[in-house]
Amino acid sequence: MFSKSVQRVSSSTSRMAKRFTSSRSGSEGATAASGSFGQKEKAVENVWARSHDAEKLKLLREALAKQEKDTAALKKDLEALEQKHTSK
């Protein structure tokens, strides 16, 4: 009795799984299937990604310039201390 109910559940589950699966894997939907909408959306996303990356690069370059300036100042202080220490 229990095995029959398990068989019924498993067979109905497999039928439901077959019913809800798409024949095309990775489909993007009806609007993207036309092509032009998907291409435009991809182009807009690419423009956004490039501008976002450009902004990140700008900030990183500014941070690098600040670090290089700080490093140069520290090297100058270190050299001054070394000269002061060796001159004694």
Biopython code that builds the backbone (N, CA, C, O; Angstrom):
import numpy as np
from Bio.PDB.StructureBuilder import StructureBuilder

atoms = [
    (1, "MET", "N", (0.824, -1.192, 0.000)),
    (1, "MET", "CA", (0.000, 0.000, 0.000)),
    (1, "MET", "C", (0.877, 1.268, 0.000)),
    (1, "MET", "O", (0.643, 2.210, -0.757)),
    (2, "PHE", "N", (1.864, 1.253, 0.852)),
    (2, "PHE", "CA", (2.757, 2.407, 0.920)),
    (2, "PHE", "C", (3.577, 2.548, -0.355)),
    (2, "PHE", "O", (3.800, 3.662, -0.829)),
    (3, "SER", "N", (4.023, 1.442, -0.909)),
    (3, "SER", "CA", (4.828, 1.505, -2.127)),
    (3, "SER", "C", (4.016, 2.014, -3.309)),
    (3, "SER", "O", (4.562, 2.688, -4.183)),
    (4, "LYS", "N", (2.719, 1.705, -3.356)),
    (4, "LYS", "CA", (1.871, 2.196, -4.444)),
    (4, "LYS", "C", (1.705, 3.712, -4.357)),
    (4, "LYS", "O", (1.717, 4.398, -5.378)),
    (5, "SER", "N", (1.551, 4.234, -3.138)),
    (5, "SER", "CA", (1.396, 5.685, -3.000)),
    (5, "SER", "C", (2.694, 6.405, -3.355)),
    (5, "SER", "O", (2.665, 7.503, -3.911)),
    (6, "VAL", "N", (3.829, 5.792, -3.036)),
    (6, "VAL", "CA", (5.115, 6.382, -3.394)),
    (6, "VAL", "C", (5.274, 6.388, -4.903)),
    (6, "VAL", "O", (5.768, 7.361, -5.473)),
    (7, "GLN", "N", (4.857, 5.303, -5.557)),
    (7, "GLN", "CA", (4.943, 5.243, -7.006)),
    (7, "GLN", "C", (4.057, 6.307, -7.644)),
    (7, "GLN", "O", (4.441, 6.928, -8.635)),
    (8, "ARG", "N", (2.867, 6.515, -7.074)),
    (8, "ARG", "CA", (1.959, 7.528, -7.621)),
    (8, "ARG", "C", (2.570, 8.927, -7.493)),
    (8, "ARG", "O", (2.533, 9.722, -8.433)),
    (9, "VAL", "N", (3.129, 9.210, -6.319)),
    (9, "VAL", "CA", (3.713, 10.531, -6.088)),
    (9, "VAL", "C", (4.905, 10.748, -7.010)),
    (9, "VAL", "O", (5.038, 11.813, -7.613)),
    (10, "SER", "N", (5.768, 9.749, -7.124)),
    (10, "SER", "CA", (6.953, 9.930, -7.960)),
    (10, "SER", "C", (6.589, 10.058, -9.434)),
    (10, "SER", "O", (7.222, 10.829, -10.156)),
    (11, "SER", "N", (5.582, 9.320, -9.895)),
    (11, "SER", "CA", (5.201, 9.430, -11.303)),
    (11, "SER", "C", (4.512, 10.758, -11.585)),
    (11, "SER", "O", (4.715, 11.347, -12.647)),
    (12, "SER", "N", (3.693, 11.238, -10.640)),
    (12, "SER", "CA", (3.041, 12.530, -10.866)),
    (12, "SER", "C", (4.057, 13.667, -10.796)),
    (12, "SER", "O", (3.923, 14.668, -11.501)),
    (13, "THR", "N", (5.069, 13.514, -9.949)),
    (13, "THR", "CA", (6.113, 14.530, -9.854)),
    (13, "THR", "C", (6.913, 14.599, -11.143)),
    (13, "THR", "O", (7.241, 15.686, -11.619)),
    (14, "SER", "N", (7.227, 13.439, -11.710)),
    (14, "SER", "CA", (7.990, 13.457, -12.955)),
    (14, "SER", "C", (7.167, 14.039, -14.092)),
    (14, "SER", "O", (7.717, 14.701, -14.972)),
    (15, "ARG", "N", (5.853, 13.803, -14.091)),
    (15, "ARG", "CA", (5.003, 14.403, -15.119)),
    (15, "ARG", "C", (4.963, 15.921, -14.970)),
    (15, "ARG", "O", (5.000, 16.646, -15.964)),
    (16, "MET", "N", (4.889, 16.402, -13.723)),
    (16, "MET", "CA", (4.872, 17.850, -13.494)),
    (16, "MET", "C", (6.198, 18.471, -13.905)),
    (16, "MET", "O", (6.230, 19.562, -14.474)),
    (17, "ALA", "N", (7.285, 17.779, -13.617)),
    (17, "ALA", "CA", (8.598, 18.304, -13.989)),
    (17, "ALA", "C", (8.718, 18.403, -15.498)),
    (17, "ALA", "O", (9.276, 19.372, -16.012)),
    (18, "LYS", "N", (8.206, 17.422, -16.209)),
    (18, "LYS", "CA", (8.252, 17.472, -17.661)),
    (18, "LYS", "C", (7.389, 18.602, -18.188)),
    (18, "LYS", "O", (7.743, 19.244, -19.177)),
    (19, "ARG", "N", (6.272, 18.850, -17.545)),
    (19, "ARG", "CA", (5.351, 19.871, -17.995)),
    (19, "ARG", "C", (5.936, 21.273, -17.824)),
    (19, "ARG", "O", (5.706, 22.146, -18.660)),
    (20, "PHE", "N", (6.686, 21.490, -16.754)),
    (20, "PHE", "CA", (7.176, 22.825, -16.451)),
    (20, "PHE", "C", (8.567, 23.108, -16.994)),
    (20, "PHE", "O", (9.066, 24.219, -16.817)),
    (21, "THR", "N", (9.197, 22.173, -17.631)),
    (21, "THR", "CA", (10.511, 22.447, -18.203)),
    (21, "THR", "C", (10.359, 23.027, -19.597)),
    (21, "THR", "O", (9.420, 22.708, -20.326)),
    (22, "SER", "N", (11.282, 23.867, -19.940)),
    (22, "SER", "CA", (11.265, 24.506, -21.247)),
    (22, "SER", "C", (12.033, 23.646, -22.242)),
    (22, "SER", "O", (12.973, 22.940, -21.877)),
    (23, "SER", "N", (11.630, 23.715, -23.471)),
    (23, "SER", "CA", (12.356, 22.964, -24.494)),
    (23, "SER", "C", (13.696, 23.629, -24.799)),
    (23, "SER", "O", (14.647, 22.959, -25.202)),
    (24, "ARG", "N", (13.772, 24.959, -24.606)),
    (24, "ARG", "CA", (15.027, 25.686, -24.807)),
    (24, "ARG", "C", (15.608, 26.015, -23.444)),
    (24, "ARG", "O", (14.949, 26.655, -22.625)),
    (25, "SER", "N", (16.795, 25.598, -23.204)),
    (25, "SER", "CA", (17.410, 25.925, -21.925)),
    (25, "SER", "C", (18.028, 27.317, -22.018)),
    (25, "SER", "O", (18.615, 27.677, -23.038)),
    (26, "GLY", "N", (17.889, 28.098, -20.942)),
    (26, "GLY", "CA", (18.474, 29.422, -20.916)),
    (26, "GLY", "C", (17.718, 30.448, -21.727)),
    (26, "GLY", "O", (18.301, 31.452, -22.139)),
    (27, "SER", "N", (16.430, 30.227, -21.972)),
    (27, "SER", "CA", (15.671, 31.204, -22.749)),
    (27, "SER", "C", (15.445, 32.445, -21.909)),
    (27, "SER", "O", (15.294, 32.353, -20.691)),
    (28, "GLU", "N", (15.422, 33.594, -22.542)),
    (28, "GLU", "CA", (15.308, 34.854, -21.832)),
    (28, "GLU", "C", (13.894, 35.392, -21.805)),
    (28, "GLU", "O", (13.659, 36.433, -21.193)),
    (29, "GLY", "N", (12.976, 34.753, -22.417)),
    (29, "GLY", "CA", (11.603, 35.213, -22.415)),
    (29, "GLY", "C", (11.162, 35.636, -23.797)),
    (29, "GLY", "O", (11.942, 35.640, -24.750)),
    (30, "ALA", "N", (9.894, 35.993, -23.884)),
    (30, "ALA", "CA", (9.309, 36.311, -25.184)),
    (30, "ALA", "C", (9.856, 37.613, -25.760)),
    (30, "ALA", "O", (10.086, 37.706, -26.966)),
    (31, "THR", "N", (10.069, 38.627, -24.907)),
    (31, "THR", "CA", (10.538, 39.912, -25.431)),
    (31, "THR", "C", (11.980, 39.837, -25.896)),
    (31, "THR", "O", (12.353, 40.486, -26.873)),
    (32, "ALA", "N", (12.795, 39.052, -25.205)),
    (32, "ALA", "CA", (14.195, 38.941, -25.616)),
    (32, "ALA", "C", (14.358, 38.002, -26.799)),
    (32, "ALA", "O", (15.385, 38.023, -27.477)),
    (33, "ALA", "N", (13.354, 37.183, -27.047)),
    (33, "ALA", "CA", (13.455, 36.244, -28.161)),
    (33, "ALA", "C", (13.449, 36.972, -29.500)),
    (33, "ALA", "O", (13.975, 36.460, -30.489)),
    (34, "SER", "N", (12.854, 38.172, -29.537)),
    (34, "SER", "CA", (12.817, 38.911, -30.794)),
    (34, "SER", "C", (14.208, 39.365, -31.220)),
    (34, "SER", "O", (14.453, 39.563, -32.410)),
    (35, "GLY", "N", (15.111, 39.530, -30.275)),
    (35, "GLY", "CA", (16.487, 39.858, -30.625)),
    (35, "GLY", "C", (16.833, 41.313, -30.421)),
    (35, "GLY", "O", (17.822, 41.614, -29.753)),
    (36, "SER", "N", (16.058, 42.225, -30.969)),
    (36, "SER", "CA", (16.425, 43.639, -30.893)),
    (36, "SER", "C", (16.352, 44.157, -29.462)),
    (36, "SER", "O", (17.203, 44.943, -29.048)),
    (37, "PHE", "N", (15.355, 43.731, -28.707)),
    (37, "PHE", "CA", (15.257, 44.177, -27.316)),
    (37, "PHE", "C", (16.442, 43.663, -26.511)),
    (37, "PHE", "O", (17.034, 44.403, -25.726)),
    (38, "GLY", "N", (16.779, 42.415, -26.703)),
    (38, "GLY", "CA", (17.910, 41.833, -25.988)),
    (38, "GLY", "C", (19.217, 42.504, -26.348)),
    (38, "GLY", "O", (20.062, 42.732, -25.483)),
    (39, "GLN", "N", (19.389, 42.822, -27.627)),
    (39, "GLN", "CA", (20.615, 43.491, -28.062)),
    (39, "GLN", "C", (20.711, 44.889, -27.473)),
    (39, "GLN", "O", (21.783, 45.312, -27.040)),
    (40, "LYS", "N", (19.587, 45.612, -27.455)),
    (40, "LYS", "CA", (19.595, 46.967, -26.902)),
    (40, "LYS", "C", (19.875, 46.924, -25.406)),
    (40, "LYS", "O", (20.652, 47.728, -24.890)),
    (41, "GLU", "N", (19.243, 45.988, -24.715)),
    (41, "GLU", "CA", (19.460, 45.868, -23.281)),
    (41, "GLU", "C", (20.923, 45.535, -22.981)),
    (41, "GLU", "O", (21.509, 46.082, -22.047)),
    (42, "LYS", "N", (21.500, 44.655, -23.761)),
    (42, "LYS", "CA", (22.903, 44.296, -23.579)),
    (42, "LYS", "C", (23.808, 45.495, -23.841)),
    (42, "LYS", "O", (24.789, 45.699, -23.125)),
    (43, "ALA", "N", (23.487, 46.287, -24.859)),
    (43, "ALA", "CA", (24.283, 47.477, -25.174)),
    (43, "ALA", "C", (24.210, 48.498, -24.045)),
    (43, "ALA", "O", (25.220, 49.102, -23.683)),
    (44, "VAL", "N", (23.020, 48.692, -23.492)),
    (44, "VAL", "CA", (22.856, 49.636, -22.384)),
    (44, "VAL", "C", (23.646, 49.154, -21.171)),
    (44, "VAL", "O", (24.304, 49.947, -20.497)),
    (45, "GLU", "N", (23.580, 47.860, -20.898)),
    (45, "GLU", "CA", (24.338, 47.313, -19.775)),
    (45, "GLU", "C", (25.841, 47.469, -19.996)),
    (45, "GLU", "O", (26.578, 47.755, -19.052)),
    (46, "ASN", "N", (26.297, 47.286, -21.220)),
    (46, "ASN", "CA", (27.723, 47.448, -21.519)),
    (46, "ASN", "C", (28.170, 48.892, -21.327)),
    (46, "ASN", "O", (29.257, 49.142, -20.806)),
    (47, "VAL", "N", (27.338, 49.844, -21.745)),
    (47, "VAL", "CA", (27.671, 51.264, -21.562)),
    (47, "VAL", "C", (27.766, 51.580, -20.079)),
    (47, "VAL", "O", (28.693, 52.260, -19.638)),
    (48, "TRP", "N", (26.795, 51.078, -19.306)),
    (48, "TRP", "CA", (26.816, 51.326, -17.865)),
    (48, "TRP", "C", (28.060, 50.704, -17.243)),
    (48, "TRP", "O", (28.724, 51.336, -16.421)),
    (49, "ALA", "N", (28.377, 49.485, -17.626)),
    (49, "ALA", "CA", (29.535, 48.798, -17.047)),
    (49, "ALA", "C", (30.827, 49.539, -17.376)),
    (49, "ALA", "O", (31.701, 49.674, -16.521)),
    (50, "ARG", "N", (30.950, 50.016, -18.605)),
    (50, "ARG", "CA", (32.164, 50.757, -18.980)),
    (50, "ARG", "C", (32.287, 52.057, -18.201)),
    (50, "ARG", "O", (33.376, 52.399, -17.740)),
    (51, "SER", "N", (31.182, 52.790, -18.045)),
    (51, "SER", "CA", (31.246, 54.045, -17.291)),
    (51, "SER", "C", (31.531, 53.770, -15.822)),
    (51, "SER", "O", (32.266, 54.517, -15.176)),
    (52, "HIS", "N", (30.953, 52.703, -15.300)),
    (52, "HIS", "CA", (31.200, 52.333, -13.908)),
    (52, "HIS", "C", (32.668, 51.959, -13.712)),
    (52, "HIS", "O", (33.293, 52.378, -12.738)),
    (53, "ASP", "N", (33.211, 51.180, -14.626)),
    (53, "ASP", "CA", (34.622, 50.803, -14.546)),
    (53, "ASP", "C", (35.534, 52.014, -14.705)),
    (53, "ASP", "O", (36.566, 52.104, -14.041)),
    (54, "ALA", "N", (35.160, 52.945, -15.580)),
    (54, "ALA", "CA", (35.964, 54.157, -15.767)),
    (54, "ALA", "C", (35.986, 54.986, -14.490)),
    (54, "ALA", "O", (37.025, 55.536, -14.125)),
    (55, "GLU", "N", (34.858, 55.078, -13.815)),
    (55, "GLU", "CA", (34.793, 55.825, -12.555)),
    (55, "GLU", "C", (35.658, 55.144, -11.491)),
    (55, "GLU", "O", (36.366, 55.814, -10.738)),
    (56, "LYS", "N", (35.598, 53.830, -11.433)),
    (56, "LYS", "CA", (36.424, 53.102, -10.470)),
    (56, "LYS", "C", (37.907, 53.299, -10.766)),
    (56, "LYS", "O", (38.704, 53.484, -9.846)),
    (57, "LEU", "N", (38.282, 53.261, -12.051)),
    (57, "LEU", "CA", (39.680, 53.486, -12.424)),
    (57, "LEU", "C", (40.136, 54.889, -12.045)),
    (57, "LEU", "O", (41.259, 55.077, -11.576)),
    (58, "LYS", "N", (39.269, 55.866, -12.246)),
    (58, "LYS", "CA", (39.604, 57.248, -11.894)),
    (58, "LYS", "C", (39.872, 57.356, -10.394)),
    (58, "LYS", "O", (40.854, 57.970, -9.976)),
    (59, "LEU", "N", (38.997, 56.758, -9.589)),
    (59, "LEU", "CA", (39.175, 56.808, -8.138)),
    (59, "LEU", "C", (40.443, 56.073, -7.707)),
    (59, "LEU", "O", (41.160, 56.530, -6.816)),
    (60, "LEU", "N", (40.713, 54.943, -8.337)),
    (60, "LEU", "CA", (41.921, 54.194, -7.995)),
    (60, "LEU", "C", (43.184, 54.950, -8.382)),
    (60, "LEU", "O", (44.173, 54.924, -7.649)),
    (61, "ARG", "N", (43.160, 55.625, -9.531)),
    (61, "ARG", "CA", (44.330, 56.422, -9.937)),
    (61, "ARG", "C", (44.566, 57.577, -8.975)),
    (61, "ARG", "O", (45.709, 57.896, -8.646)),
    (62, "GLU", "N", (43.476, 58.208, -8.521)),
    (62, "GLU", "CA", (43.610, 59.294, -7.551)),
    (62, "GLU", "C", (44.181, 58.773, -6.236)),
    (62, "GLU", "O", (45.043, 59.413, -5.633)),
    (63, "ALA", "N", (43.702, 57.615, -5.796)),
    (63, "ALA", "CA", (44.214, 57.028, -4.557)),
    (63, "ALA", "C", (45.683, 56.654, -4.706)),
    (63, "ALA", "O", (46.469, 56.842, -3.777)),
    (64, "LEU", "N", (46.057, 56.126, -5.866)),
    (64, "LEU", "CA", (47.453, 55.767, -6.120)),
    (64, "LEU", "C", (48.341, 57.005, -6.105)),
    (64, "LEU", "O", (49.434, 56.977, -5.539)),
    (65, "ALA", "N", (47.883, 58.088, -6.720)),
    (65, "ALA", "CA", (48.670, 59.327, -6.730)),
    (65, "ALA", "C", (48.869, 59.846, -5.309)),
    (65, "ALA", "O", (49.953, 60.314, -4.962)),
    (66, "LYS", "N", (47.828, 59.763, -4.492)),
    (66, "LYS", "CA", (47.936, 60.208, -3.096)),
    (66, "LYS", "C", (48.925, 59.328, -2.335)),
    (66, "LYS", "O", (49.740, 59.831, -1.563)),
    (67, "GLN", "N", (48.853, 58.029, -2.551)),
    (67, "GLN", "CA", (49.778, 57.117, -1.877)),
    (67, "GLN", "C", (51.221, 57.367, -2.315)),
    (67, "GLN", "O", (52.138, 57.328, -1.494)),
    (68, "GLU", "N", (51.420, 57.622, -3.604)),
    (68, "GLU", "CA", (52.772, 57.908, -4.089)),
    (68, "GLU", "C", (53.307, 59.194, -3.478)),
    (68, "GLU", "O", (54.490, 59.284, -3.149)),
    (69, "LYS", "N", (52.439, 60.191, -3.327)),
    (69, "LYS", "CA", (52.842, 61.455, -2.704)),
    (69, "LYS", "C", (53.219, 61.219, -1.244)),
    (69, "LYS", "O", (54.234, 61.731, -0.771)),
    (70, "ASP", "N", (52.401, 60.441, -0.530)),
    (70, "ASP", "CA", (52.696, 60.136, 0.873)),
    (70, "ASP", "C", (53.981, 59.322, 1.003)),
    (70, "ASP", "O", (54.771, 59.547, 1.921)),
    (71, "THR", "N", (54.187, 58.385, 0.094)),
    (71, "THR", "CA", (55.400, 57.567, 0.114)),
    (71, "THR", "C", (56.637, 58.428, -0.123)),
    (71, "THR", "O", (57.660, 58.245, 0.537)),
    (72, "ALA", "N", (56.543, 59.359, -1.056)),
    (72, "ALA", "CA", (57.677, 60.252, -1.323)),
    (72, "ALA", "C", (57.992, 61.096, -0.091)),
    (72, "ALA", "O", (59.160, 61.310, 0.230)),
    (73, "ALA", "N", (56.962, 61.575, 0.596)),
    (73, "ALA", "CA", (57.184, 62.370, 1.806)),
    (73, "ALA", "C", (57.830, 61.520, 2.898)),
    (73, "ALA", "O", (58.723, 61.991, 3.602)),
    (74, "LEU", "N", (57.386, 60.276, 3.042)),
    (74, "LEU", "CA", (57.980, 59.390, 4.047)),
    (74, "LEU", "C", (59.434, 59.060, 3.714)),
    (74, "LEU", "O", (60.277, 58.995, 4.609)),
    (75, "LYS", "N", (59.730, 58.853, 2.436)),
    (75, "LYS", "CA", (61.115, 58.585, 2.031)),
    (75, "LYS", "C", (62.004, 59.783, 2.340)),
    (75, "LYS", "O", (63.142, 59.628, 2.781)),
    (76, "LYS", "N", (61.472, 60.978, 2.103)),
    (76, "LYS", "CA", (62.233, 62.199, 2.382)),
    (76, "LYS", "C", (62.518, 62.307, 3.881)),
    (76, "LYS", "O", (63.634, 62.639, 4.280)),
    (77, "ASP", "N", (61.507, 62.028, 4.712)),
    (77, "ASP", "CA", (61.701, 62.065, 6.166)),
    (77, "ASP", "C", (62.701, 61.001, 6.613)),
    (77, "ASP", "O", (63.533, 61.258, 7.484)),
    (78, "LEU", "N", (62.625, 59.815, 6.025)),
    (78, "LEU", "CA", (63.540, 58.732, 6.371)),
    (78, "LEU", "C", (64.974, 59.102, 6.020)),
    (78, "LEU", "O", (65.888, 58.871, 6.811)),
    (79, "GLU", "N", (65.174, 59.673, 4.844)),
    (79, "GLU", "CA", (66.520, 60.088, 4.440)),
    (79, "GLU", "C", (67.058, 61.169, 5.365)),
    (79, "GLU", "O", (68.243, 61.168, 5.701)),
    (80, "ALA", "N", (66.193, 62.091, 5.778)),
    (80, "ALA", "CA", (66.627, 63.149, 6.697)),
    (80, "ALA", "C", (67.032, 62.556, 8.042)),
    (80, "ALA", "O", (68.026, 62.981, 8.630)),
    (81, "LEU", "N", (66.274, 61.582, 8.531)),
    (81, "LEU", "CA", (66.623, 60.947, 9.803)),
    (81, "LEU", "C", (67.911, 60.138, 9.687)),
    (81, "LEU", "O", (68.726, 60.131, 10.610)),
    (82, "GLU", "N", (68.099, 59.450, 8.548)),
    (82, "GLU", "CA", (69.330, 58.678, 8.357)),
    (82, "GLU", "C", (70.546, 59.597, 8.303)),
    (82, "GLU", "O", (71.593, 59.268, 8.862)),
    (83, "GLN", "N", (70.423, 60.741, 7.639)),
    (83, "GLN", "CA", (71.540, 61.689, 7.563)),
    (83, "GLN", "C", (71.833, 62.269, 8.940)),
    (83, "GLN", "O", (72.991, 62.474, 9.303)),
    (84, "LYS", "N", (70.782, 62.531, 9.701)),
    (84, "LYS", "CA", (70.961, 63.078, 11.042)),
    (84, "LYS", "C", (71.647, 62.054, 11.938)),
    (84, "LYS", "O", (72.505, 62.406, 12.748)),
    (85, "HIS", "N", (71.270, 60.791, 11.791)),
    (85, "HIS", "CA", (71.837, 59.732, 12.624)),
    (85, "HIS", "C", (73.290, 59.428, 12.241)),
    (85, "HIS", "O", (74.119, 59.190, 13.119)),
    (86, "THR", "N", (73.605, 59.433, 10.957)),
    (86, "THR", "CA", (74.968, 59.115, 10.516)),
    (86, "THR", "C", (75.930, 60.280, 10.730)),
    (86, "THR", "O", (77.138, 60.061, 10.821)),
    (87, "SER", "N", (75.435, 61.497, 10.812)),
    (87, "SER", "CA", (76.322, 62.651, 10.988)),
    (87, "SER", "C", (76.807, 62.783, 12.423)),
    (87, "SER", "O", (77.765, 63.516, 12.668)),
    (88, "LYS", "N", (76.197, 62.116, 13.364)),
    (88, "LYS", "CA", (76.629, 62.214, 14.769)),
    (88, "LYS", "C", (77.826, 61.395, 15.065)),
    (88, "LYS", "O", (78.299, 61.381, 16.202)),
]
sb = StructureBuilder()
sb.init_structure("model")
sb.init_model(0)
sb.init_chain("A")
sb.init_seg("    ")
for serial, (resi, resn, name, xyz) in enumerate(atoms, 1):
    if name == "N":
        sb.init_residue(resn, " ", resi, " ")
    sb.init_atom(name, np.array(xyz, "f"), 0.0, 1.0, " ", f" {name:<3s}", serial, name[0])
structure = sb.get_structure()
